[in-house]
Amino acid sequence: MTDVLHNREILLGVSGGVAAYKAADLCSRLVQRGAKVTVIMTESAHQFIGARTFEALTRRPVYSHAFEAKEHFQGEHIGLAQRTELAVVAPATAQTIARLAHGMADDLLSTTLLVVTAPVLLAPAMNCDMWAKPAVQRNVAQLKDDGYTFVGPDEGWLSCGQVGAGRLSDPGNIIKAMESLLSQNPGTSQTRTSQAE
């Protein structure tokens, strides 16, 4: 039986939070399953983990700047979005969730996700009091209405020393959610490629 992740184009968005280091574990697991992973890091994500970690894992460049073409000269946000079969943002911070809920395009990740037509999975991670705020919950509800899928956050000990909802979901659970979405959307980018030829 073929692994649903094998040879699939995955866009991994990493936004700035302490849980960003767990994105490296997620990335490694995806690559080991045969997925083709491209990473976009927000500016604040660089404060928590280095781009070279993801470049070593994926053997692909890491993207951060909207106007710095590395591969797609029509615009990285267009090229990356068009080849993506599934986008996952882990961790998805309150800032990133707000950007997406309000349709903002003020960094490469938010701009690319506005172009993506494939499923998008968000894995929130933040302080429990922040997660509970009405503004954050409104943004989450809006994104669910817009068709985004969420996994987590989990409850437990947080880096701030509090205990509550806000932990990034375990990478294994994120992958299970990804498998479910990919099973519902087989072969998106391969279909695009054959149509282009």
URBELCOR-V958852 format. One record per pair of residues at least 4 apart in sequence whose C-alpha atoms are under 7 Angstrom apart, sorted by sequence separation. I is the first residue (numbers start at 1). GAP is how many residues later the second one is. D is the distance in whole Angstrom. If there is no record, write none. Layout:
BEGIN
i:I gap:GAP d:D
i:I gap:GAP d:D
END
This chain:
BEGIN
i:16 gap:4 d:6
i:22 gap:4 d:6
i:23 gap:4 d:6
i:24 gap:4 d:6
i:25 gap:4 d:6
i:26 gap:4 d:6
i:27 gap:4 d:6
i:28 gap:4 d:6
i:29 gap:4 d:6
i:30 gap:4 d:7
i:31 gap:4 d:5
i:41 gap:4 d:6
i:45 gap:4 d:6
i:46 gap:4 d:6
i:51 gap:4 d:6
i:52 gap:4 d:6
i:53 gap:4 d:6
i:54 gap:4 d:6
i:55 gap:4 d:5
i:69 gap:4 d:6
i:72 gap:4 d:5
i:74 gap:4 d:7
i:75 gap:4 d:6
i:76 gap:4 d:6
i:77 gap:4 d:6
i:78 gap:4 d:6
i:79 gap:4 d:7
i:80 gap:4 d:6
i:92 gap:4 d:6
i:93 gap:4 d:6
i:94 gap:4 d:6
i:95 gap:4 d:6
i:96 gap:4 d:6
i:97 gap:4 d:6
i:98 gap:4 d:6
i:99 gap:4 d:6
i:100 gap:4 d:6
i:106 gap:4 d:7
i:107 gap:4 d:6
i:108 gap:4 d:6
i:109 gap:4 d:6
i:110 gap:4 d:6
i:111 gap:4 d:7
i:112 gap:4 d:6
i:126 gap:4 d:7
i:127 gap:4 d:6
i:128 gap:4 d:6
i:129 gap:4 d:6
i:133 gap:4 d:6
i:134 gap:4 d:6
i:135 gap:4 d:6
i:136 gap:4 d:6
i:137 gap:4 d:6
i:138 gap:4 d:6
i:139 gap:4 d:6
i:140 gap:4 d:6
i:141 gap:4 d:6
i:142 gap:4 d:6
i:143 gap:4 d:6
i:144 gap:4 d:5
i:157 gap:4 d:7
i:158 gap:4 d:5
i:169 gap:4 d:6
i:170 gap:4 d:6
i:171 gap:4 d:6
i:172 gap:4 d:6
i:173 gap:4 d:6
i:174 gap:4 d:6
i:175 gap:4 d:6
i:176 gap:4 d:6
i:177 gap:4 d:6
i:178 gap:4 d:6
i:179 gap:4 d:6
i:180 gap:4 d:7
i:181 gap:4 d:6
i:182 gap:4 d:6
i:187 gap:4 d:6
i:188 gap:4 d:6
i:189 gap:4 d:6
i:190 gap:4 d:6
i:191 gap:4 d:6
i:192 gap:4 d:6
i:193 gap:4 d:6
i:15 gap:5 d:7
i:30 gap:5 d:5
i:31 gap:5 d:7
i:55 gap:5 d:5
i:71 gap:5 d:7
i:92 gap:5 d:6
i:99 gap:5 d:5
i:105 gap:5 d:5
i:106 gap:5 d:7
i:126 gap:5 d:6
i:131 gap:5 d:6
i:132 gap:5 d:7
i:143 gap:5 d:5
i:144 gap:5 d:6
i:157 gap:5 d:6
i:158 gap:5 d:6
i:169 gap:5 d:6
i:14 gap:6 d:6
i:31 gap:6 d:7
i:55 gap:6 d:6
i:69 gap:6 d:7
i:104 gap:6 d:7
i:105 gap:6 d:4
i:157 gap:6 d:4
i:55 gap:7 d:6
i:69 gap:7 d:6
i:72 gap:7 d:5
i:156 gap:7 d:5
i:157 gap:7 d:7
i:54 gap:8 d:7
i:156 gap:8 d:5
i:14 gap:9 d:7
i:155 gap:9 d:5
i:156 gap:9 d:7
i:158 gap:9 d:6
i:66 gap:10 d:7
i:100 gap:10 d:6
i:155 gap:10 d:4
i:51 gap:11 d:6
i:99 gap:11 d:7
i:154 gap:11 d:5
i:155 gap:11 d:6
i:156 gap:11 d:6
i:153 gap:12 d:6
i:154 gap:12 d:6
i:155 gap:12 d:6
i:153 gap:13 d:5
i:154 gap:13 d:5
i:153 gap:14 d:5
i:154 gap:14 d:6
i:153 gap:15 d:5
i:154 gap:15 d:5
i:152 gap:16 d:7
i:153 gap:16 d:5
i:152 gap:17 d:5
i:151 gap:18 d:7
i:38 gap:20 d:7
i:37 gap:21 d:6
i:43 gap:21 d:7
i:38 gap:22 d:7
i:40 gap:22 d:6
i:41 gap:22 d:6
i:42 gap:22 d:6
i:39 gap:23 d:5
i:40 gap:23 d:5
i:41 gap:23 d:5
i:151 gap:23 d:6
i:38 gap:24 d:7
i:39 gap:24 d:6
i:40 gap:24 d:6
i:10 gap:25 d:7
i:12 gap:25 d:7
i:20 gap:25 d:7
i:9 gap:26 d:6
i:10 gap:26 d:6
i:11 gap:26 d:6
i:12 gap:26 d:6
i:13 gap:26 d:6
i:14 gap:26 d:6
i:15 gap:26 d:6
i:16 gap:26 d:7
i:6 gap:27 d:6
i:7 gap:27 d:6
i:8 gap:27 d:5
i:9 gap:27 d:5
i:10 gap:27 d:5
i:11 gap:27 d:5
i:12 gap:27 d:5
i:13 gap:27 d:5
i:14 gap:27 d:5
i:15 gap:27 d:5
i:31 gap:27 d:7
i:121 gap:27 d:6
i:122 gap:27 d:6
i:123 gap:27 d:6
i:5 gap:28 d:6
i:6 gap:28 d:4
i:7 gap:28 d:5
i:8 gap:28 d:6
i:9 gap:28 d:6
i:10 gap:28 d:6
i:11 gap:28 d:6
i:12 gap:28 d:6
i:13 gap:28 d:6
i:14 gap:28 d:6
i:16 gap:28 d:5
i:17 gap:28 d:7
i:20 gap:28 d:6
i:21 gap:28 d:6
i:120 gap:28 d:6
i:121 gap:28 d:5
i:122 gap:28 d:5
i:123 gap:28 d:5
i:124 gap:28 d:6
i:125 gap:28 d:6
i:5 gap:29 d:6
i:6 gap:29 d:5
i:7 gap:29 d:6
i:15 gap:29 d:7
i:16 gap:29 d:4
i:20 gap:29 d:7
i:28 gap:29 d:6
i:120 gap:29 d:6
i:121 gap:29 d:6
i:122 gap:29 d:6
i:123 gap:29 d:6
i:124 gap:29 d:5
i:5 gap:30 d:5
i:15 gap:30 d:5
i:18 gap:30 d:6
i:24 gap:30 d:7
i:92 gap:30 d:6
i:123 gap:30 d:7
i:14 gap:31 d:6
i:17 gap:31 d:7
i:77 gap:31 d:7
i:81 gap:31 d:6
i:92 gap:31 d:5
i:93 gap:31 d:6
i:127 gap:31 d:7
i:16 gap:32 d:7
i:86 gap:32 d:5
i:87 gap:32 d:6
i:88 gap:32 d:6
i:89 gap:32 d:6
i:90 gap:32 d:7
i:91 gap:32 d:6
i:92 gap:32 d:4
i:93 gap:32 d:6
i:94 gap:32 d:7
i:85 gap:33 d:5
i:86 gap:33 d:5
i:87 gap:33 d:5
i:88 gap:33 d:5
i:89 gap:33 d:5
i:90 gap:33 d:5
i:91 gap:33 d:6
i:92 gap:33 d:6
i:93 gap:33 d:6
i:77 gap:34 d:6
i:78 gap:34 d:7
i:81 gap:34 d:6
i:82 gap:34 d:7
i:84 gap:34 d:7
i:86 gap:34 d:6
i:87 gap:34 d:6
i:88 gap:34 d:6
i:89 gap:34 d:6
i:90 gap:34 d:7
i:91 gap:34 d:5
i:77 gap:35 d:4
i:81 gap:35 d:5
i:131 gap:35 d:6
i:128 gap:36 d:5
i:78 gap:37 d:6
i:128 gap:37 d:5
i:101 gap:38 d:5
i:128 gap:38 d:5
i:127 gap:39 d:6
i:126 gap:40 d:5
i:66 gap:41 d:6
i:98 gap:41 d:6
i:101 gap:41 d:6
i:125 gap:41 d:5
i:126 gap:41 d:7
i:66 gap:42 d:5
i:94 gap:42 d:7
i:97 gap:42 d:7
i:101 gap:42 d:6
i:125 gap:42 d:5
i:65 gap:43 d:6
i:125 gap:43 d:5
i:64 gap:44 d:6
i:124 gap:44 d:6
i:123 gap:45 d:6
i:123 gap:46 d:7
i:119 gap:62 d:7
i:23 gap:67 d:6
i:42 gap:67 d:7
i:40 gap:69 d:6
i:20 gap:71 d:6
i:19 gap:72 d:6
i:11 gap:73 d:6
i:9 gap:74 d:7
i:10 gap:74 d:6
i:17 gap:74 d:7
i:9 gap:75 d:5
i:10 gap:75 d:6
i:11 gap:75 d:6
i:12 gap:75 d:6
i:13 gap:75 d:6
i:14 gap:75 d:6
i:9 gap:76 d:5
i:10 gap:76 d:5
i:11 gap:76 d:5
i:12 gap:76 d:5
i:13 gap:76 d:4
i:14 gap:76 d:5
i:15 gap:76 d:6
i:17 gap:76 d:7
i:8 gap:77 d:7
i:9 gap:77 d:7
i:10 gap:77 d:6
i:11 gap:77 d:6
i:12 gap:77 d:6
i:13 gap:77 d:6
i:14 gap:77 d:6
i:15 gap:77 d:6
i:16 gap:77 d:7
i:91 gap:77 d:6
i:15 gap:78 d:6
i:15 gap:81 d:7
i:13 gap:96 d:7
i:85 gap:103 d:6
i:85 gap:104 d:6
i:84 gap:105 d:7
i:19 gap:106 d:7
i:83 gap:106 d:5
i:26 gap:145 d:5
i:19 gap:149 d:7
i:5 gap:174 d:7
i:4 gap:175 d:6
i:4 gap:178 d:7
i:4 gap:179 d:7
END
